[in-house]
Amino acid sequence: MKRRLKLFTALLLSLGLLLPAGEAFAESRDEKIAVMKDLGIVNGYPDGSLGLEKPIKRSEAAALLVRIGKVEHLANRRMLIYPDVPLTHWANGYIVVTKAIQNKNGVVPIEGYPDGTFRPEKNITNAEMMKILVSVKDKRLTKARAAKATWPDSWIQWAEEVSIAGPWAGLENLSPNAPATRGDVFVMLFNGFAVKKTPNPAPAPVPNPAPAPSPAPEKRSPAPLPERNTPAPAPERRPSVPVPDINTPVPLPGKQLPAPEPWKYKPTPKPENKKTAENMDRLIDAFNAGTGYDREAFKSEFIRLINEDRAKLGHAPLVWSDEFAQGAAARCNELAAHGSITVNGQSHVRLNGDHWLKAFRYMGLYFGGENLLSTGMKSSRPLDQYDFPIIADGAKLAQTFYDMWWNSEGHRENMMDPDYKYFYVEAKAAPRKNNGSYKFFIVGSTHFY
């Protein structure tokens, strides 16, 4: 079953965050704040004041983060994602947008607290504000580097290295644990994200005698304007990208390689009167461990199938990401043990009712796509790989999963979504039932980002 929590296209704030250079040349503190106000990044109060000495709140920091990312137009979408940020809160839309914000290395600048709250009215300290802005500004910052940071010393040092704060940025001797004032934060924003305009140098003196002037360029006749009611020509249809045959060998200099035979599972004929009861649990355990079938064949076949179809649509290929493995295994295991891919009539939730994305919080994943399916067999006698061959054939398992999702419009939409870049496919089986029947119950999942 399919569910998409695509709040927004991934917002990689470290790309394209610079403010207009022509209006950003400033030296003094007041000039920097004036520039940020003129650019619409900072707003004042109804009485016209900026409240520069007032502490800044987490809700206000979220709004500033959205504005410097130039995605304020997305903030009109309100959602109840934190219990302490109701739909009526002025910053609800801004805080929703921050759920999708991360730098190019996956570092999330501002998050909620472990108890699930956001605390929008809580004041932010200087060190916390530096951490937020460094997470956006510093292109060297990775999740691994952030995890090893020493609080707050590392963030203060990095803020100085990228000129957000420090003596060369007009902000020195800030107490890390003191509430950050609005004025100091506005200066941090200018320091980090405004391109400073270099004044034009004085013109060089013209030598005497002056050189002969260059001939004026030939004036180009203006192109005739189209008729008012003349329809614009339709854009040329992009031709489909040809998909190479994966079985075609790549010729090497001076040597011609034969075409490899595609891997294919070929079970031996089932022996007569084979006792399988004692093998069924072991087959399930091996399947869940990924050793009962060729996992590499499963992976390569699914990658081939999905990217051949994406190429036909002119979409970039998806990249297999093992970073999903932990969360995908948790999703498939819990649903297989549950015996259904729905929980209390709801799709794409965990057994405790949480959204499926919580299985991927370790990745900092707050939006993406999930495809689910279930398949299996039930019998009055024990089952084995001869009755249900996909449990031992990785390529056949991949083809079965892909066909099931392809034949469902919503699942196919996820697989062909041009915005997704990474994916991972998992499969887990349910244990043997003890109610007088034997059952293989397989849950498959694909997760996209």
PyMOL commands that set and color helices and strands:
alter all, ss='L'
color gray80, all
select helices_A, chain A and resi 21-23+29-38+58-68+72-76+92-98+126-137+143-147+153-161+167-169+182-193+277-289+295-312+322-338+356-363+389-391+394-406+409-415
alter helices_A, ss='H'
color red, helices_A
select strands_A, chain A and resi 2-5+11-12+101-102+319-320+342-343+346-347+368-379+422-429+438-448
alter strands_A, ss='S'
color yellow, strands_A
deselect
rebuild
show_as cartoon
